[in-house]
Amino acid sequence: MLDSPVIIVGSGLAGYGVARELRKLAPDRELVIISRDDARSYSKPSLSNALALGKTANQLGGASAETMSTQLRARVLANAEVRDIDIAHRKIALDGETLAYSKLVLALGADPISVPLAGNAADEVQRVNDLASYASFRAAIEGDKQLDLQVLSEPTYYEKTSEGTALLMTFLGGAIVFFLSLGAMIGGMITMYGAVDSRKREIGTLRALGFTRLQVLGSFLFESALLALCGGVIGAFAALGMGFVKIGMMNQATWSEMVFSFDPTPDIVIGSVIAGAVMGILGGFLPAARAARVSPIAAMRE
Ligand SMILES: Cc1cc2nc3c(=O)[nH]c(=O)nc-3n(C[C@H](O)[C@H](O)[C@H](O)COP(=O)(O)OP(=O)(O)OC[C@H]3O[C@@H](n4cnc5c(N)ncnc54)[C@H](O)[C@@H]3O)c2cc1C
């Protein structure tokens, strides 16, 4: 009997866990693992959110019975149900086969409790306790046209139910950005007109020294862009404080409250600073053009 293998019944976390530990202690001991399912190694807790994450049973299943057999140097008997255990003679009976064992590990897990249910769909209640039952649960949901159900991941579900609100927010946000940008451009333009007027002598001197109209235009555009860039950086830092503000809004599709907050990603921060510089160039163009037109003689007379 001592020559008989160690038999583990069950290929769940417990069964394969015991097998791994046994291999560390007894690398050469003959080992047989028996499972009534397909003996794939997988993490059973992942069944909890597999549907929400849109995962199929195949995507959850890890190493196959063959891979586990090679890894554990064990004979893995998949789809083999233990029907009887003869403790006196240390034998277990499978369908059509009897195996002797020296040590037996029962890692059978637990069967879900079936709560008695009334109603005309009571026999359609599904219990998900392994990969096979999860596969049939998923197939039932996808296959029942009456239910008109779709399997969606959680983020996709929330994205879809908030499409209308997101559109409204994008429109409102776009309108606010447009008018604020226009205001900023006009503000920048007024500042630059003031700068050109107060520095006419300076411009005239530059022109007299040989600076071309294009160079004067370029220098004022550069100054305007630089000022707007600095303003953009200060504004972006100030806007980071909005990260602490949470705004609640009713989701028209689900009639539930949606809470959203400003999430300043690097792309948004960098984009807004660049947009600020572009506003500076656009707003500074007309004042820069006026500066370029300043006649050196007239400027000296002022
Ligand atoms: C949806 C869900 C979510 C869970 N979430 C968590 C969690 O978040 N955290 C946590 O700690 N635990 C969680 N659990 C519990 C945890 O997953 C289980 O306790 C653990 O996986 C049980 O492992 P096991 O190997 O004992 O049993 P099982 O994984 O059930 O394996 C039993 C094995 O025995 C075999 N078997 C049974 N009878 C026979 C037979 N007669 N002949 C041959 N083979 C047989 C089966 O084929 C199977 O291979 C969750 C369980 C479920 C179902």
The ligand as a Tripos MOL2 file, in Angstrom:
@<TRIPOS>MOLECULE
LIG
   53    58     1     0     0
SMALL
NO_CHARGES

@<TRIPOS>ATOM
      1 C1        -18.2420   33.6970   -6.4210 C.3       1 LIG1
      2 C2        -17.2200   33.3710   -5.3320 C.ar      1 LIG1
      3 C3        -16.4420   34.4040   -4.7970 C.ar      1 LIG1
      4 C4        -15.5200   34.1280   -3.7820 C.ar      1 LIG1
      5 N1        -14.7610   35.1530   -3.3010 N.ar      1 LIG1
      6 C5        -13.8580   34.9040   -2.3300 C.ar      1 LIG1
      7 C6        -13.0150   35.9260   -1.8110 C.ar      1 LIG1
      8 O1        -13.1300   37.0810   -2.2280 O.2       1 LIG1
      9 N2        -12.0990   35.6430   -0.8540 N.ar      1 LIG1
     10 C7        -11.9560   34.3490   -0.3820 C.ar      1 LIG1
     11 O2        -11.1070   34.1130    0.4720 O.2       1 LIG1
     12 N3        -12.7280   33.3580   -0.8520 N.ar      1 LIG1
     13 C8        -13.6660   33.5980   -1.8040 C.ar      1 LIG1
     14 N4        -14.4610   32.5940   -2.2660 N.ar      1 LIG1
     15 C9        -14.2850   31.2760   -1.6840 C.3       1 LIG1
     16 C10       -13.0730   30.5700   -2.2700 C.3       1 LIG1
     17 O3        -12.9980   30.8280   -3.6500 O.3       1 LIG1
     18 C11       -13.2260   29.1150   -1.9960 C.3       1 LIG1
     19 O4        -13.2720   28.9390   -0.6040 O.3       1 LIG1
     20 C12       -12.0640   28.3290   -2.5330 C.3       1 LIG1
     21 O5        -11.8340   28.5900   -3.9030 O.3       1 LIG1
     22 C13       -12.3980   26.8660   -2.3330 C.3       1 LIG1
     23 O6        -11.3680   26.1120   -2.9300 O.3       1 LIG1
     24 P1        -11.4340   24.5830   -2.8280 P.3       1 LIG1
     25 O7        -10.2710   24.0570   -3.5570 O.co2     1 LIG1
     26 O8        -11.6050   24.1840   -1.3930 O.co2     1 LIG1
     27 O9        -12.8140   24.1720   -3.5300 O.3       1 LIG1
     28 P2        -13.2480   24.2390   -5.0580 P.3       1 LIG1
     29 O10       -12.5690   25.3160   -5.7780 O.co2     1 LIG1
     30 O11       -14.7320   24.2220   -5.0540 O.co2     1 LIG1
     31 O12       -12.7290   22.8830   -5.6340 O.3       1 LIG1
     32 C14       -13.3600   21.6880   -5.3600 C.3       1 LIG1
     33 C15       -12.7920   20.6470   -6.2960 C.3       1 LIG1
     34 O13       -13.2670   19.3750   -5.9180 O.3       1 LIG1
     35 C16       -13.6880   18.6670   -7.0770 C.3       1 LIG1
     36 N5        -14.6460   17.6820   -6.6470 N.ar      1 LIG1
     37 C17       -15.6980   17.8350   -5.8120 C.ar      1 LIG1
     38 N6        -16.3340   16.6560   -5.6480 N.ar      1 LIG1
     39 C18       -15.6730   15.7680   -6.3980 C.ar      1 LIG1
     40 C19       -15.8440   14.3720   -6.6420 C.ar      1 LIG1
     41 N7        -16.8200   13.6650   -6.0810 N.pl3     1 LIG1
     42 N8        -15.0040   13.7540   -7.4950 N.ar      1 LIG1
     43 C20       -13.9910   14.4440   -8.0720 C.ar      1 LIG1
     44 N9        -13.7700   15.7450   -7.8550 N.ar      1 LIG1
     45 C21       -14.6040   16.3880   -7.0370 C.ar      1 LIG1
     46 C22       -14.2310   19.7540   -7.9820 C.3       1 LIG1
     47 O14       -14.2470   19.3120   -9.3260 O.3       1 LIG1
     48 C23       -13.2120   20.8590   -7.7440 C.3       1 LIG1
     49 O15       -12.1040   20.6810   -8.5780 O.3       1 LIG1
     50 C24       -15.3730   32.8160   -3.2760 C.ar      1 LIG1
     51 C25       -16.1550   31.7790   -3.8190 C.ar      1 LIG1
     52 C26       -17.0740   32.0540   -4.8470 C.ar      1 LIG1
     53 C27       -17.8850   30.9420   -5.4270 C.3       1 LIG1
@<TRIPOS>BOND
     1     1     2 1
     2     2     3 ar
     3     2    52 ar
     4     3     4 ar
     5     4     5 ar
     6     4    50 ar
     7     5     6 ar
     8     6     7 ar
     9     6    13 1
    10     7     8 2
    11     7     9 ar
    12     9    10 ar
    13    10    11 2
    14    10    12 ar
    15    12    13 ar
    16    13    14 ar
    17    14    15 1
    18    14    50 ar
    19    15    16 1
    20    16    17 1
    21    16    18 1
    22    18    19 1
    23    18    20 1
    24    20    21 1
    25    20    22 1
    26    22    23 1
    27    23    24 1
    28    24    25 2
    29    24    26 1
    30    24    27 1
    31    27    28 1
    32    28    29 2
    33    28    30 1
    34    28    31 1
    35    31    32 1
    36    32    33 1
    37    33    34 1
    38    33    48 1
    39    34    35 1
    40    35    36 1
    41    35    46 1
    42    36    37 ar
    43    36    45 ar
    44    37    38 ar
    45    38    39 ar
    46    39    40 ar
    47    39    45 ar
    48    40    41 1
    49    40    42 ar
    50    42    43 ar
    51    43    44 ar
    52    44    45 ar
    53    46    47 1
    54    46    48 1
    55    48    49 1
    56    50    51 ar
    57    51    52 ar
    58    52    53 1
@<TRIPOS>SUBSTRUCTURE
     1 LIG1         1 GROUP 0 **** ****
